[in-house]
Amino acid sequence: MVEGARPRPMAGREQPTRAEALRQPRLHVATHPLIAVQLTLLRATETAPSRFRELLGELTTLVGYEALAGLALAERPIVTPLEPMIGVKVAQPIAIVPIMRAGLAMVEPLLRLLPEARVWHLGLYRDEETLRPVPYYNRAMRSGQAAHCIVVDPMLATGGSAVSAVDLVKEVGAERITYIGIVAAPYGVAQLTEAHPDVEIYVAALDRELNEQGYICPGLGDAGDRVFHTGE
């Protein structure tokens, strides 16, 4: 490789089309018009980091509502100001598993929906030459602590980090796993569904493809850099 040239690990790799990815029965792409509006603002290059974080949080909440529509519930007796009644509560212990760095920005919005959830931080970074995930942090996962795990990362690009995260979550005995993202590429969807066909995938958008460097197009750039204002 020429010195200073960017790696091109996706060059020559066959990628599924968007139409092919949409045939996956466990892929759920949001259709709400407000999600489309917020996502347009999130993608725009002129969006400042502070606003980017706000939009990412809002989109996480909106997609999260859809992803949690099938949440298991149990009865909970309560007393209203007028009379006793039987309400409901979340039936299973839940863990939110953010893939660091960018996944950290999705934790607080989900904790507002699931205040009793555990948070298991998982550090994975992508080797830019091979696109393989490299683990660097995982200290919180414990067997039997969560029946339902929600893996979160804004970008489902090559799928490597998502597959590794689900591998680790399954090792601690999660009975149900949901992936929540913002933007996905058909390639990443294919990789995740092939490795873990039981995982439900919820995203705000399914984009066209990955470029030769493995970035989603049209995408929104490097989500971690934009969240933490560390890019160029």
N, C-alpha and C positions, 0 to 999 in steps of 0.2 A: 504493500500500500504506500502511496506517495506520502511523504512526511507532511503532516498538517491536514491531509485529506480526511474527511469524515468516513467512518466505517459504513459499509453498505450491506448489512447482513441479510436484508430482505431481497436483494437483487436476484432476480431469476426465480424466486419462490412463487409457486402457484398459490393464488388466493381465491377463496370462494367469493361469489358475488353477494351483493346485498340481498337479492331475491332468494338465494339459496339459504342464507343465514336466517331469513324471516320464516323459513319453513320449520325451524327448530321449535318444537312444541313448548319448551320450557323458557324460551326467550320472550320477554314482555317489554315492548317498546312503548313508552308513554305517548298518548295522543292528545292530551289536554292542551288547548291553545295557550294557556298561560305558561305552561312548561316551554313551549316553542318560543314564546316571547322572551322569557328569562334566559333561555339557552342562547338566543341570538346575542343578547348583551354579554353573556359570559364569554362567548367566542371572540368578540371584537377586540382588536389589538389595543384600542384606546381605553379599554376598561382598566382602571387603576387597581392595584393589588387589594386595597381595602374594599372596594366595590366587588371585586372578583370573589373575595371571601364571603361577602354577604350573599351574592347570587348563588354561589356554590351551596351555602347553607340552606337557602330557600329551595333550591332544586332538590337537595337531599331530602328535605321535609316532604315535598310534593311527591317525589318518587317513592319515598318511604311509606307514605300512606297507602299507595297502591301495593307495594310489596308486602305490607302487613295486613292486607284485607282478609287473608285466611288464617289469621292468628288464632291459635287454640285458646279457648276461654274456659273458665270454671266458675261455678256459682260463688257469690259472696253476699252473705246476708248483711244488710245495713238498715239504719233507721233514718228516714227523712224527717223533716220538721212536722210531717203530718202522720206518718205511719211506718211500720217496718215493711221492708220489701227485699226481694232477692235480686241483687245486681250481679255483676260479673267482674272477674279479674283475669289477668294473664295467667294461663294454666301452667306453662312450663318456664323453667329458668332460662334466661336468654343471655347470650354474650354477643357484644359488638366487637368485631375483629377488624380494626383499621390496618390497611397495609401502608406503612410509613414510607415517604413523608406525607404525600398528598391526602391519604385517607384520614389523617388526623382532623382535617377540616370538616369531615362529615360526622364526627362523633357527637358533638354537642347537639346538633339538630335531631339526631336519633335518640339521644338521651332525654330530650324534651318529650319525645313520644313514649319512651320506655325508661322511665327514671330509675327503675330497679335493676336494669340490665348491668351485667358486668362488662368491663372493657378489657380486652386482651390485645395488647399492642404487639404487632408483628412487623419486624424490620426486614424488608427485602429491597434490594436495588437491582436494576437491570444492567448487566454487562453490555455496553454499547456495541461491542464487536460480535458477540455471539447471541445477544438478546436473551440469554439465560438468566433466571433470577438467582441472586446471590444473597443468602440469608445473613443478617448481622445482629438481629435482636429477637429473642423470643423467650420471655421469662415468666409469663403470667398464666399460660394455659395449664389447666389441671383437669384430669379425668373426672367425669361425673358432675362437673360444676354447671354445665349448660346443656340442655337438650336441644335447643335451637340456637344456631350460630349464624350471625349476619356478617358476612365478609364485605367490607366497603373499600372502594378505591375509585376515584373519579374516572379513570381511563382503563378500559379493557382493550388493550392494543394487541400484543402478541399472545396474551393469555398465560404466559409463563408464571407470573407472580400469582395470578388468581388460582391456577392449578396447584402451585406449591402451598398456598394458604389453605386451600380446601384439603389437601393431603394432610397437613398438620392438624387441622380441626377434626378431621375424621379419626386421627390417631387418639384423640382424647374422648371419643365416644359420642360426638354430636349425632342426634337422631335425625335432625332436619337442618339443612344448610341453605341459606338464601344469599345471593350475591346482589348488592346494590351498587350501581355505577351511574355515571352521567353520560359518557360517550363511549360507544363500543365500535370496534371494527369487525367485519365478518370473520376475519382470520382468528381473532381472539375468541369470538363466540364459538367457532368451530373447535378450537383447541380445548376450551373449557368443557363444552358439552361432550366431546369425545372422551376426555379423561374422567369426567364426573357427570354422567347423564341424569343423575338424580337432583342436581342443583338447579333451583329456579333462579333465573337471571332477570333482573329489572334494571332498565336503563332509560335515560331521558331521550337518547337518540342513537340510531345505528347509522354510522357514517359509511362512506364509500369503500375505503381501502387503507392499507398502510403504504407509506412511501418506502424508499429503499433503506432509509435509516430506522424504519420501524415505528414511525410516528403516524397517528391517525390523520387522515385527510377527508374533509377539510379540517376537522378537529378543532382544538383550541390551544395548541402548543403544549409546553411542558407544564402540567397542572401544578406540580410541586414548586417550580420556579415562580409561577404566577401567584400562588397562595402566599409564599414566604418572601417574595420580592428578591429572589436570588439569581434571576436570569440576567442576560445581557441587557 
